[in-house]
Amino acid sequence: MSSREIIRHVDRINEQIISILHVDGRASFSAIGRQVGLSTNAVAVRVRRLENSGVIVGYRAVLGSDVPESTTGLEAFIDVRLHPDRDSEEFLAWAVGVHQIIDAVHVTGPYDYLLRVRARDTAALDRLLRLLKKDAGAAQTQTRLALREAAGPAPSP
């Protein structure tokens, strides 16, 4: 079965597994198994299949508001317009390798991408902006700083 077929055939149990992992990405296979009625090994096989097919593409830590600011630094959103001759896939490949970039979203409108980034301080953010123009092919950027987060992660579908 190809990964596209697996994605199209996410069954009820896989939906439950995805929902559990969305809420708690560190849930053990045995804990998930107890909730969905499967053995630990069966859950492990399903999760690996979901990962290999691209349904699950990663796990991340979401920092709470009690984390010291020195640990979290600045969060910013950067609109990026690429040079016309710059390949979008090359840009994404570059962005994946930059640890300050949390998300890169291809968008409509006057810009090509919206980046969500975290930088230690304004100097680190400035270095990232320079790299975007020098190495990543950004013709123009627009940066907005996040002042506070009003809501937590979105609930699972």
Sine and cosine of phi, psi and omega as CSV:
sin_phi,cos_phi,sin_psi,cos_psi,sin_omega,cos_omega
0.00,0.00,0.78,-0.63,-0.01,-1.00
-0.97,0.25,0.29,-0.96,0.00,-1.00
-0.89,0.46,-0.57,0.82,0.03,-1.00
-0.91,0.42,-0.61,0.79,0.04,-1.00
-0.92,0.39,-0.64,0.77,0.02,-1.00
-0.88,0.47,-0.68,0.73,-0.01,-1.00
-0.88,0.47,-0.64,0.77,-0.01,-1.00
-0.95,0.31,-0.37,0.93,-0.09,-1.00
-0.92,-0.40,0.69,0.73,0.09,-1.00
-0.96,0.29,0.90,-0.44,-0.06,-1.00
-1.00,0.04,-0.02,-1.00,-0.06,-1.00
-0.87,0.49,-0.65,0.76,-0.01,-1.00
-0.92,0.38,-0.68,0.74,0.05,-1.00
-0.89,0.46,-0.61,0.79,0.06,-1.00
-0.88,0.47,-0.64,0.77,0.05,-1.00
-0.91,0.42,-0.68,0.73,0.01,-1.00
-0.88,0.48,-0.72,0.69,0.01,-1.00
-0.87,0.50,-0.68,0.74,0.00,-1.00
-0.89,0.47,-0.69,0.73,0.02,-1.00
-0.89,0.45,-0.72,0.69,-0.01,-1.00
-0.93,0.37,-0.49,0.87,0.04,-1.00
-0.91,0.42,-0.63,0.77,0.01,-1.00
-0.98,0.21,-0.65,0.76,-0.05,-1.00
-0.65,-0.76,1.00,-0.01,-0.02,-1.00
-0.90,0.44,-0.21,0.98,0.00,-1.00
-0.98,-0.20,0.13,0.99,0.01,-1.00
-0.86,0.52,0.70,-0.72,0.00,-1.00
-0.97,0.25,0.39,-0.92,0.03,-1.00
-0.87,0.48,-0.60,0.80,0.00,-1.00
-0.93,0.36,-0.64,0.77,0.04,-1.00
-0.90,0.43,-0.66,0.75,0.05,-1.00
-0.90,0.44,-0.70,0.72,0.00,-1.00
-0.84,0.54,-0.66,0.75,0.03,-1.00
-0.88,0.48,-0.59,0.81,-0.04,-1.00
-0.97,0.23,-0.52,0.85,-0.06,-1.00
-0.96,-0.29,-0.05,1.00,0.06,-1.00
0.99,0.16,0.54,0.84,0.04,-1.00
-0.82,-0.58,0.30,-0.95,0.09,-1.00
-0.95,0.30,0.31,-0.95,0.04,-1.00
-0.84,0.55,-0.71,0.70,-0.02,-1.00
-0.90,0.43,-0.63,0.77,0.01,-1.00
-0.90,0.43,-0.63,0.78,0.04,-1.00
-0.91,0.41,-0.69,0.73,0.00,-1.00
-0.86,0.52,-0.68,0.73,0.02,-1.00
-0.89,0.45,-0.70,0.71,-0.01,-1.00
-0.91,0.42,-0.68,0.73,-0.01,-1.00
-0.90,0.43,-0.70,0.72,0.03,-1.00
-0.88,0.48,-0.63,0.78,0.03,-1.00
-0.91,0.42,-0.66,0.75,0.05,-1.00
-0.90,0.43,-0.62,0.78,0.05,-1.00
-0.92,0.39,-0.74,0.68,-0.04,-1.00
-0.91,0.41,-0.48,0.88,-0.02,-1.00
-1.00,0.08,-0.15,0.99,0.02,-1.00
1.00,-0.02,0.05,1.00,0.08,-1.00
-0.93,0.37,-0.72,0.70,0.12,-0.99
-0.97,-0.24,0.88,-0.48,-0.06,-1.00
-0.95,-0.31,-0.07,1.00,0.05,-1.00
0.23,-0.97,0.10,-1.00,0.02,-1.00
-0.77,-0.64,0.48,-0.88,0.00,-1.00
-0.55,-0.83,0.36,-0.93,0.09,-1.00
-1.00,-0.10,0.74,-0.67,0.07,-1.00
-0.97,-0.25,0.88,-0.48,-0.07,-1.00
-0.99,0.14,0.68,-0.73,0.02,-1.00
-0.99,0.17,0.15,-0.99,-0.05,-1.00
-0.95,0.31,-0.22,0.97,0.00,-1.00
-1.00,0.04,0.03,1.00,0.05,-1.00
-0.97,0.26,0.73,-0.68,-0.01,-1.00
-0.83,0.55,0.63,-0.78,-0.04,-1.00
-0.86,0.52,-0.53,0.85,0.01,-1.00
-0.89,0.46,-0.44,0.90,0.03,-1.00
-0.98,0.19,-0.62,0.78,-0.11,-0.99
-1.00,-0.01,-0.52,0.86,0.01,-1.00
0.93,0.36,-0.46,-0.89,-0.01,-1.00
-1.00,-0.07,0.62,-0.78,0.17,-0.99
-0.93,-0.36,0.70,-0.71,-0.03,-1.00
-0.64,-0.77,0.34,-0.94,0.09,-1.00
-0.88,-0.47,0.80,-0.60,-0.05,-1.00
-0.86,-0.50,0.88,-0.48,0.15,-0.99
-0.99,0.14,0.71,-0.70,-0.04,-1.00
-0.80,-0.60,0.82,-0.58,0.16,-0.99
-0.96,-0.29,0.84,-0.54,-0.02,-1.00
-0.99,0.14,0.44,-0.90,0.17,-0.99
-0.86,0.51,0.57,-0.82,-0.04,-1.00
-0.83,0.56,-0.50,0.87,-0.02,-1.00
-1.00,0.02,0.01,1.00,-0.03,-1.00
-1.00,0.07,0.76,-0.66,-0.01,-1.00
-0.98,0.19,0.75,-0.66,-0.03,-1.00
-0.88,0.48,-0.65,0.76,-0.01,-1.00
-0.92,0.39,-0.60,0.80,0.06,-1.00
-0.90,0.44,-0.65,0.76,0.03,-1.00
-0.88,0.47,-0.72,0.70,0.01,-1.00
-0.89,0.46,-0.66,0.75,0.04,-1.00
-0.87,0.49,-0.64,0.77,0.05,-1.00
-0.91,0.42,-0.72,0.69,-0.07,-1.00
-0.88,0.47,-0.61,0.80,0.00,-1.00
-0.88,0.48,-0.52,0.86,-0.03,-1.00
-0.99,0.10,0.00,1.00,-0.04,-1.00
-0.97,-0.22,0.92,-0.40,-0.12,-0.99
-0.91,0.42,-0.37,0.93,0.01,-1.00
-0.97,0.25,-0.31,0.95,-0.03,-1.00
-1.00,0.07,0.90,-0.43,-0.02,-1.00
-0.99,0.10,-0.71,0.70,0.00,-1.00
-0.64,-0.77,0.55,-0.83,0.13,-0.99
-0.74,-0.67,0.88,-0.47,-0.09,-1.00
-0.85,-0.52,0.80,-0.60,0.09,-1.00
-0.97,0.24,0.80,-0.61,-0.13,-0.99
-0.78,-0.62,0.25,-0.97,0.12,-0.99
-1.00,0.00,0.19,-0.98,0.04,-1.00
0.97,-0.25,-0.31,-0.95,-0.10,-1.00
-0.95,0.31,-0.29,0.96,0.01,-1.00
-0.94,-0.34,0.37,-0.93,-0.02,-1.00
-1.00,0.00,-0.61,0.79,-0.07,-1.00
-0.70,-0.72,0.48,-0.88,0.18,-0.98
-0.89,-0.46,0.86,-0.51,0.02,-1.00
-0.97,-0.26,0.68,-0.73,0.18,-0.98
-0.96,-0.28,0.86,-0.51,-0.11,-0.99
-0.78,-0.62,0.36,-0.93,0.12,-0.99
-0.77,-0.64,0.78,-0.62,0.00,-1.00
-0.78,-0.63,0.54,-0.84,-0.04,-1.00
-0.86,0.50,-0.66,0.75,-0.04,-1.00
-0.35,-0.94,-0.05,-1.00,-0.04,-1.00
-0.91,0.42,-0.53,0.85,0.04,-1.00
-0.91,0.42,-0.66,0.75,0.03,-1.00
-0.92,0.40,-0.62,0.79,0.05,-1.00
-0.90,0.43,-0.66,0.75,0.04,-1.00
-0.88,0.48,-0.67,0.74,0.04,-1.00
-0.88,0.47,-0.65,0.76,0.02,-1.00
-0.90,0.44,-0.68,0.73,0.01,-1.00
-0.89,0.46,-0.63,0.78,0.04,-1.00
-0.91,0.41,-0.65,0.76,0.04,-1.00
-0.90,0.44,-0.63,0.78,0.03,-1.00
-0.84,0.54,-0.66,0.75,-0.03,-1.00
-0.98,0.18,-0.61,0.79,-0.07,-1.00
-0.98,0.19,-0.75,0.66,-0.14,-0.99
-0.98,-0.22,-0.48,0.88,-0.14,-0.99
-0.99,-0.15,-0.13,0.99,0.05,-1.00
1.00,0.09,0.40,0.92,0.04,-1.00
-0.97,0.24,0.81,-0.59,0.06,-1.00
-1.00,0.09,-0.55,0.84,-0.05,-1.00
-0.47,-0.88,0.59,-0.81,0.08,-1.00
-0.73,-0.68,0.42,-0.91,0.13,-0.99
-0.68,-0.73,0.79,-0.61,-0.11,-0.99
-0.89,-0.45,0.69,-0.73,0.10,-1.00
-0.78,-0.62,0.70,-0.71,0.03,-1.00
-1.00,0.00,0.65,-0.76,0.10,-0.99
-0.99,0.15,0.80,-0.60,0.00,-1.00
-1.00,-0.02,-0.61,0.80,0.06,-1.00
-0.29,-0.96,0.35,-0.93,0.04,-1.00
-0.97,-0.23,0.83,-0.55,-0.08,-1.00
-1.00,0.05,-0.39,0.92,-0.06,-1.00
-0.64,-0.77,0.38,-0.92,0.05,-1.00
-0.99,0.14,-0.19,-0.98,0.01,-1.00
-0.86,0.51,0.51,-0.86,0.01,-1.00
-0.91,0.41,0.58,-0.82,0.05,-1.00
-0.92,0.38,0.42,-0.91,0.00,-1.00
-0.94,0.33,0.47,-0.88,-0.02,-1.00
-0.92,0.39,0.00,0.00,0.00,0.00
